[in-house]
Amino acid sequence: MAFPFLQQPLFLKSCELKNRLVLPPMATEKASQGIVSQELCHYYESMSHGGYLGLIFIEHSYVSPEGQASPHQLSIADDTTISGLSRLVEVIHANGVKVIAQINHAGSAASPNVTGLDVFGPSAVLNPAPAAKRHGGPVLPKTLSLEAIDQLVQNFADAAVRAQKAGFDGVEIHSAHGYLLNQFYSPLTNQRTDTYTGSNLEGRTRLQTTICREVRKRVGHNFLLSLRWGACDYLEAGASIEEIPKAAQIFADAGIDLLSISGGMCAYNRPDHTEQGWFAELALAARKAVSIPILLTGGIKDGQTADRFLAEGKADLIGIGRAILHDPTLPKKLLADA
Ligand SMILES: Cc1cc2nc3c(=O)[nH]c(=O)nc-3n(C[C@H](O)[C@H](O)[C@H](O)COP(=O)(O)O)c2cc1C
């Protein structure tokens, strides 16, 4: 076998992934007022064509209007989105690939230029992430009240139920790349002193774990639940690699089935690093701490490297984003005749 580790199936509960190659979520800006467009269906048909990938994550969808990140982003904020999303699922399932919806709230990375609404975050602090600089930002956010946070938990849970109704195999909570849940995790943007305090890991992870538990309650045991985690900011006084073992355990205890490792306030690139798998040290730290599967993404371009990370035990699944975007036949090249 060309890539014996990449070609191995993986069971996530009762869901069998035929191999370890994953298309990570990538925003396409192809939705039409939040609704799935024909263009978007064509895009995911070409990405899943031939059924070579083990798993596809759909690009981030906003859970409520003030959490929209960009003008043509997908929405999962109300029930009118469900029928379009189920068309997407049908296209991908027809090609024999499992599919997970990613749900998100932009928090202080949102912009009134896009939403026409006020911008909120954990604390009134400017967001240092690249996502906050788009659309005229960063904007100084208003601090979320405890009541508003309770509402957000329900918004995420409602969105997860919509994903289930649309036929997805699971849902991923987005807590990376400087968006709202990542703003709670990063001490750079969380200066709260209440139960969501930025001064310890329990406080910084409380919103994610509350959402995960509420989602689990609403979707049941068999629907996959993944967390995309901005596990390190690579910025002074930001979230650090040393915190990973404890935080990973806290997330695993909240009942997730998969932990997808990426960057925090540095987004999906790592400052001054261009080697393939630039977040491998983060994935390894998480993998040593918990027994749930770990997905590593970031800069990986070829089958040899992907296979090596799996062989070395740095991750259980490998995400390849931009290299597949540039060449949608790459999964076939790597995995045909496996
Ligand atoms: C155009 C583009 C859009 C992206 N959109 C999302 C997204 O919606 N959600 C997310 O978690 N990550 C998103 N990402 C990050 C990717 O999932 C991935 O982590 C990143 O591209 C690094 O992997 P790569 O080097 O293999 O491309 C996006 C990346 C790109 C390039």
The ligand as an SDF file (V2000), in Angstrom:
LIG
                    3D

 31 33  0  0  0  0  0  0  0  0999 V2000
  -10.1930   30.1550    2.1260 C   0  0  0  0  0  0  0  0  0  0  0  0
  -10.1570   29.4780    3.4790 C   0  0  0  0  0  0  0  0  0  0  0  0
  -11.3090   29.4130    4.2260 C   0  0  0  0  0  0  0  0  0  0  0  0
  -11.3000   28.7920    5.4940 C   0  0  0  0  0  0  0  0  0  0  0  0
  -12.4660   28.6860    6.1990 N   0  0  0  0  0  0  0  0  0  0  0  0
  -12.4780   28.0050    7.3750 C   0  0  0  0  0  0  0  0  0  0  0  0
  -13.7000   27.7600    8.0600 C   0  0  0  0  0  0  0  0  0  0  0  0
  -14.7940   28.0870    7.5920 O   0  0  0  0  0  0  0  0  0  0  0  0
  -13.6090   27.1220    9.2510 N   0  0  0  0  0  0  0  0  0  0  0  0
  -12.4260   26.6880    9.7880 C   0  0  0  0  0  0  0  0  0  0  0  0
  -12.4010   26.1190   10.8640 O   0  0  0  0  0  0  0  0  0  0  0  0
  -11.2630   26.8680    9.1220 N   0  0  0  0  0  0  0  0  0  0  0  0
  -11.2710   27.4900    7.9340 C   0  0  0  0  0  0  0  0  0  0  0  0
  -10.1050   27.6070    7.2350 N   0  0  0  0  0  0  0  0  0  0  0  0
   -8.8880   26.9500    7.7390 C   0  0  0  0  0  0  0  0  0  0  0  0
   -8.7200   25.5570    7.1000 C   0  0  0  0  0  0  0  0  0  0  0  0
   -9.6760   24.6580    7.6100 O   0  0  0  0  0  0  0  0  0  0  0  0
   -7.3140   24.9820    7.3720 C   0  0  0  0  0  0  0  0  0  0  0  0
   -7.1190   24.8740    8.7560 O   0  0  0  0  0  0  0  0  0  0  0  0
   -6.2110   25.8680    6.7880 C   0  0  0  0  0  0  0  0  0  0  0  0
   -6.4620   26.1360    5.4310 O   0  0  0  0  0  0  0  0  0  0  0  0
   -4.8440   25.2310    6.9690 C   0  0  0  0  0  0  0  0  0  0  0  0
   -4.7660   24.0030    6.2920 O   0  0  0  0  0  0  0  0  0  0  0  0
   -4.0510   23.8840    4.8420 P   0  0  0  0  0  0  0  0  0  0  0  0
   -2.6750   24.4350    4.9850 O   0  0  0  0  0  0  0  0  0  0  0  0
   -4.0950   22.4200    4.5310 O   0  0  0  0  0  0  0  0  0  0  0  0
   -4.8610   24.6980    3.8790 O   0  0  0  0  0  0  0  0  0  0  0  0
  -10.0970   28.2420    6.0010 C   0  0  0  0  0  0  0  0  0  0  0  0
   -8.9340   28.3260    5.2200 C   0  0  0  0  0  0  0  0  0  0  0  0
   -8.9590   28.9270    3.9780 C   0  0  0  0  0  0  0  0  0  0  0  0
   -7.6850   28.9680    3.1630 C   0  0  0  0  0  0  0  0  0  0  0  0
  1  2  1  0
  2  3  1  0
  2 30  2  0
  3  4  2  0
  4  5  1  0
  4 28  1  0
  5  6  2  0
  6  7  1  0
  6 13  1  0
  7  8  2  0
  7  9  1  0
  9 10  1  0
 10 11  2  0
 10 12  1  0
 12 13  2  0
 13 14  1  0
 14 15  1  0
 14 28  1  0
 15 16  1  0
 16 17  1  0
 16 18  1  0
 18 19  1  0
 18 20  1  0
 20 21  1  0
 20 22  1  0
 22 23  1  0
 23 24  1  0
 24 25  2  0
 24 26  1  0
 24 27  1  0
 28 29  2  0
 29 30  1  0
 30 31  1  0
M  END
$$$$
